[in-house]
Amino acid sequence: MLVVSAVGAAVGVIAEIADHRRRHRRDVDNVGFMPWRGIALAGIAVAIFAAAFALKP
């Protein structure tokens, strides 16, 4: 479960980087279709729940 937690955290970090790049783009009309904020939220939620299940006594 710690591997799942690490992967979820990595997905969350990558999605936050992509969201930061999308918010600071040069061309305002060049909008993407990926919901990076939601992907980051899901990745961090998976990381937290997987870590909680892995570290429970």
C-alpha atoms as one frame of an Amber mdcrd trajectory, in Angstrom:
protein
   0.000   0.000   0.000   2.948   2.315   0.462   3.727   1.949  -3.239   0.149
   2.962  -4.067   0.536   5.927  -1.745   3.782   6.972  -3.436   2.233   6.687
  -6.893  -0.796   8.724  -5.783   1.478  11.414  -4.384   3.506  11.461  -7.610
   0.341  11.825  -9.691  -0.783  14.664  -7.434   2.522  16.502  -7.755   2.644
  16.085 -11.538  -0.951  17.303 -11.848  -0.199  20.366  -9.702   2.787  21.193
 -11.912   0.594  20.846 -15.005  -2.100  23.029 -13.421   0.489  25.681 -12.580
   1.711  25.641 -16.192  -1.890  25.914 -17.442  -2.645  28.882 -15.172   0.496
  30.722 -16.324   0.262  30.092 -20.069   1.149  32.800 -22.558  -1.799  32.286
 -24.920  -5.006  32.834 -22.947  -7.118  31.245 -25.678  -5.112  27.994 -25.667
  -7.140  26.230 -22.992  -6.598  22.530 -22.385  -9.238  19.942 -21.587  -7.621
  18.097 -18.672  -9.068  18.838 -15.211  -5.663  19.069 -13.517  -7.066  20.341
 -10.228  -9.380  17.330  -9.920  -6.644  14.910 -10.918  -4.346  16.396  -8.274
  -7.084  16.162  -5.647  -7.779  12.521  -6.517  -4.081  11.649  -6.474  -3.516
  13.225  -3.067  -6.672  11.572  -1.684  -5.467   8.168  -2.892  -2.063   8.830
  -1.341  -3.558   9.765   2.024  -5.987   6.823   2.177  -3.387   4.313   1.005
  -0.884   5.575   3.583  -3.537   5.371   6.294  -4.372   1.773   5.368  -0.696
   0.837   5.116   0.233   2.316   8.486  -2.777   1.148  10.511  -1.866  -1.116
  13.446
